[in-house]
Amino acid sequence: MSSASLAGGKRARTKAHNRAAILAAARLVFAQRGYDAAGVRDVIRRTQLAPGTFYNYFPDKESVFRAVLDESAQEVRRRLRASRGGAKTLEGFVGDAYRAWFQFLVEDQLMFDLLQRNAGTIRALFGDPVLGAGVQDLLEDLQAAISRGELPPFDADYMAGAMAGVALEVGVRMAERNPPDPAGAARFATELFLGGIGRLGQAAADRG
């Protein structure tokens, strides 16, 4: 292997290490201080990097906050799609995904703390691609299930927005409780939408 290739590999490893260190520090800072109170200097102080290094990777505080959310969003999207994809019943389609989501919040302590301290900022980003991609996944899964006849016909766009909104808002309230109750949160959300889907299905049958 040439010296240039070795140097290039080392640079790539260093860049990956630095970015990971910044993200790990940012998760801690945002979880402990909240988005509004946190600053770039707070993040840098949690690393062993030079102050200017941060800006080689992120232009500002918002961009690193989005990156922190994106890390968790990628994992939770994978879990939710797997839950919905493996569901054999309507209860499984709705309930398994909600159980996976609320359990994820409890398992990922930093994400749990982020949600507690940054609910307003996360709400503001809900339409952003970082979080909006999960809503798009849900919309596609709903449309596919309706096409297969596994769900009654209804406005999938409205339903995706409603289900995602409940996931976020109930998650915020669950995070505020001591102790948190992911099973109770999932049960509430599941029963809410099973009832709603049932009524939508009956309404469609009555119109048909």
C-alpha positions as CSV (number, residue, x, y, z in Angstrom):
1,M,0.0,0.0,0.0
2,S,1.4,3.4,-1.0
3,S,2.2,6.1,1.6
4,A,-0.5,8.3,0.1
5,S,-3.1,5.5,0.6
6,L,-2.0,5.1,4.2
7,A,-2.2,8.8,4.8
8,G,-5.6,9.0,3.3
9,G,-6.9,6.1,5.4
10,K,-5.5,7.8,8.5
11,R,-7.2,11.1,7.7
12,A,-10.5,9.3,7.1
13,R,-10.3,7.6,10.5
14,T,-9.4,10.8,12.2
15,K,-12.3,12.6,10.6
16,A,-14.7,9.8,11.6
17,H,-13.3,9.9,15.2
18,N,-13.6,13.6,15.5
19,R,-17.1,13.7,14.2
20,A,-18.2,10.9,16.5
21,A,-16.6,12.7,19.5
22,I,-18.5,15.9,18.6
23,L,-21.8,14.1,18.3
24,A,-21.3,12.2,21.6
25,A,-20.4,15.4,23.4
26,A,-23.4,17.2,21.8
27,R,-25.8,14.5,22.9
28,L,-24.7,14.9,26.5
29,V,-24.8,18.7,26.3
30,F,-28.3,18.9,24.7
31,A,-29.6,16.3,27.1
32,Q,-28.2,18.1,30.2
33,R,-28.6,21.7,29.3
34,G,-31.3,21.8,26.6
35,Y,-31.0,23.2,23.1
36,D,-31.6,26.9,24.0
37,A,-29.1,27.0,26.9
38,A,-26.4,24.9,25.1
39,G,-23.7,26.5,23.0
40,V,-21.0,25.3,20.6
41,R,-18.4,26.0,23.3
42,D,-20.2,23.7,25.7
43,V,-19.9,20.9,23.1
44,I,-16.2,21.5,22.4
45,R,-15.4,21.5,26.1
46,R,-16.7,18.0,26.3
47,T,-14.1,16.9,23.7
48,Q,-10.3,17.0,23.5
49,L,-10.5,18.8,20.2
50,A,-9.3,22.3,19.4
51,P,-12.2,24.9,19.4
52,G,-12.0,25.5,15.6
53,T,-12.3,21.8,14.8
54,F,-16.0,21.8,15.4
55,Y,-16.5,24.0,12.4
56,N,-14.8,21.6,10.1
57,Y,-17.7,19.3,10.6
58,F,-20.7,21.4,11.5
59,P,-21.5,25.1,10.7
60,D,-23.5,25.8,13.8
61,K,-25.4,24.5,16.8
62,E,-28.5,23.7,14.9
63,S,-26.7,21.5,12.4
64,V,-25.1,19.3,15.2
65,F,-28.5,19.1,16.9
66,R,-30.0,17.8,13.7
67,A,-27.2,15.3,13.4
68,V,-27.7,14.0,16.9
69,L,-31.4,13.5,16.2
70,D,-30.7,11.9,12.9
71,E,-28.5,9.2,14.6
72,S,-31.4,8.2,16.8
73,A,-33.9,8.6,14.1
74,Q,-32.1,6.1,11.8
75,E,-32.2,3.4,14.5
76,V,-35.8,4.0,15.5
77,R,-37.0,4.1,11.8
78,R,-35.3,0.7,11.4
79,R,-37.1,-0.7,14.4
80,L,-40.5,0.7,13.4
81,R,-40.4,-0.5,9.9
82,A,-39.4,-4.0,11.1
83,S,-42.3,-4.0,13.6
84,R,-44.9,-3.0,11.0
85,G,-43.4,-5.2,8.3
86,G,-43.6,-8.3,10.6
87,A,-47.2,-7.6,11.8
88,K,-49.8,-10.3,11.1
89,T,-52.8,-8.4,12.5
90,L,-54.2,-4.9,12.7
91,E,-53.3,-4.8,16.4
92,G,-49.8,-5.9,15.6
93,F,-49.4,-3.3,12.9
94,V,-50.4,-0.5,15.2
95,G,-49.3,-1.8,18.6
96,D,-46.0,-3.4,17.9
97,A,-44.7,-0.1,16.4
98,Y,-45.9,1.9,19.3
99,R,-44.3,-0.5,21.8
100,A,-41.0,-0.4,19.8
101,W,-41.1,3.4,19.9
102,F,-41.8,3.9,23.5
103,Q,-39.4,1.2,24.6
104,F,-36.7,2.8,22.4
105,L,-37.2,6.1,24.3
106,V,-36.7,4.3,27.6
107,E,-33.7,2.3,26.5
108,D,-31.9,5.2,25.0
109,Q,-31.3,7.4,28.1
110,L,-29.8,10.3,26.2
111,M,-32.6,10.4,23.7
112,F,-35.0,10.2,26.6
113,D,-33.3,13.2,28.2
114,L,-33.2,15.0,24.9
115,L,-36.9,14.6,24.5
116,Q,-37.5,15.9,28.0
117,R,-35.4,19.0,27.6
118,N,-35.9,19.8,24.0
119,A,-39.6,18.9,23.2
120,G,-40.3,22.4,21.7
121,T,-37.2,22.3,19.4
122,I,-38.0,18.8,18.3
123,R,-41.6,19.8,17.5
124,A,-40.3,22.6,15.4
125,L,-38.2,20.1,13.4
126,F,-41.0,17.6,13.0
127,G,-41.6,18.6,9.3
128,D,-37.8,18.6,8.7
129,P,-36.3,15.7,6.7
130,V,-34.5,14.5,9.8
131,L,-37.8,13.5,11.5
132,G,-40.1,13.8,8.6
133,A,-38.6,10.7,7.0
134,G,-40.1,8.6,9.7
135,V,-43.5,10.0,8.9
136,Q,-43.0,9.2,5.2
137,D,-42.0,5.6,6.1
138,L,-45.3,5.3,8.1
139,L,-47.3,6.8,5.2
140,E,-45.8,4.3,2.8
141,D,-46.5,1.4,5.1
142,L,-50.1,2.5,5.6
143,Q,-50.7,2.8,1.9
144,A,-49.2,-0.6,1.3
145,A,-51.4,-2.2,4.0
146,I,-54.5,-0.5,2.6
147,S,-53.6,-1.8,-0.9
148,R,-53.2,-5.3,0.4
149,G,-56.6,-5.1,2.1
150,E,-55.1,-5.4,5.6
151,L,-56.4,-2.0,6.6
152,P,-59.7,-0.4,5.6
153,P,-59.6,2.5,3.1
154,F,-58.9,5.9,4.8
155,D,-56.9,9.0,4.3
156,A,-53.4,7.6,4.9
157,D,-51.7,11.0,4.8
158,Y,-53.9,12.2,7.7
159,M,-53.4,9.0,9.5
160,A,-49.6,9.1,9.2
161,G,-49.6,12.6,10.6
162,A,-52.0,11.7,13.5
163,M,-50.1,8.6,14.5
164,A,-46.7,10.3,14.4
165,G,-48.0,13.3,16.3
166,V,-49.4,11.0,19.0
167,A,-46.1,9.1,19.2
168,L,-44.2,12.4,19.8
169,E,-46.7,14.0,22.2
170,V,-47.4,10.9,24.3
171,G,-43.6,10.3,24.3
172,V,-43.0,13.7,25.7
173,R,-45.6,13.2,28.5
174,M,-44.3,9.7,29.2
175,A,-40.8,11.2,29.6
176,E,-42.2,13.6,32.2
177,R,-43.6,10.8,34.4
178,N,-41.6,9.1,37.2
179,P,-41.3,6.2,36.5
180,P,-42.0,6.3,32.8
181,D,-44.5,3.7,31.6
182,P,-43.8,2.6,28.0
183,A,-46.3,-0.2,28.1
184,G,-49.0,2.1,29.3
185,A,-48.2,4.7,26.7
186,A,-48.2,2.0,23.9
187,R,-51.5,0.6,25.1
188,F,-53.1,4.0,25.1
189,A,-51.9,4.9,21.7
190,T,-52.8,1.5,20.3
191,E,-56.4,1.5,21.6
192,L,-56.9,5.0,20.4
193,F,-56.0,4.2,16.8
194,L,-57.6,0.7,16.8
195,G,-60.9,2.4,17.7
196,G,-60.4,5.2,15.2
197,I,-59.4,2.8,12.3
198,G,-62.5,0.6,13.2
199,R,-64.8,3.6,12.9
200,L,-63.2,4.8,9.6
201,G,-63.6,1.3,8.2
202,Q,-67.2,1.2,9.2
203,A,-67.8,4.6,7.7
204,A,-66.2,3.5,4.4
205,A,-68.4,0.3,4.4
206,D,-71.5,2.4,5.0
207,R,-70.6,4.7,2.1
208,G,-69.9,1.8,-0.2
